[in-house]
Amino acid sequence: MPNFYFHIVTPGGREADDIGTPCANAEIAYLEAIRAALEMGADAARSGEALFDHRFEIHDERRRLILEVPFSEAFAQRVRRPPSPADELHARLAQAFERNRAAQAAFAAALSETRATLETTRALLNGAS
């Protein structure tokens, strides 16, 4: 899993992240920055501070800047958690269930048509005798 680096930029300077955090992709890194900003903002608010002028600079493994996330962006929105493996499994199972239901309906229709054809064939054979 690639490492992303979350540098914090404040009015007083920049704190570099030399360790990094493994994230599956840039979207997950963005969500991680939002989560961290919310936690840091809550801690600061308890001591009477506001961090609206702070931001994360997110860098990829090659140390290239890929995103800037102002803390104010985190405070201004509600963020959904990334889907869990259980959520993804549930979605795949629901899709499989729907495909199975459609296949059963198609099979039932084909079976009904086959029975009707068989009845017609029997009637024709009985009439020819």
Residue, then its C-alpha position, 0 to 999 in steps of 0.5 A: m500500500p502506498n505511503f502518503y505524507f500529510h504536512i500541516v501548514t499553519p500561520g506559524g509555519r509548516e510541520a513536515d510528515d517524514i513518516g507517512t501513512p499507508c493509504a490505498n489511494a488518494e481518495i482514502a488519503y483525502l478522507e484520512a486528512i478530513r478525519a485528522a482535521l476534525e480530530m485536531g479541530a475538536d481538540a483545539a476547540r476544547s482549549g479555545e482555539a480555532l484551526f480554520d487557517h490550517r491545512f494539510e498538504i498531501h504528498d504521494e510516495r514520490r513526495r509530489l504534492i497531490l492535494e491541499v485540504p484546508f481544515s475549514e473544508a473538513f469543518a464545513q462538511r459531513v464526511r461519510r466513512p469509506p465503505s467497509p469490506a462488509d459493506e462491499l460484500h453486502a453490495r456484491l451479495a445483493q447484486a448476485f441475488e438480483r442476477n440470480r432472481a433474474a436468471q430464475a425468472a428467465f428460466a421459468a419463462a423458458l420452461s413455460e414456453t417449452r411446456a407450451t411447445l411440447e403440448t402443441t407438439r403432442a396435440l399435432l402428433n395425436g391428430a396425425s395418428 
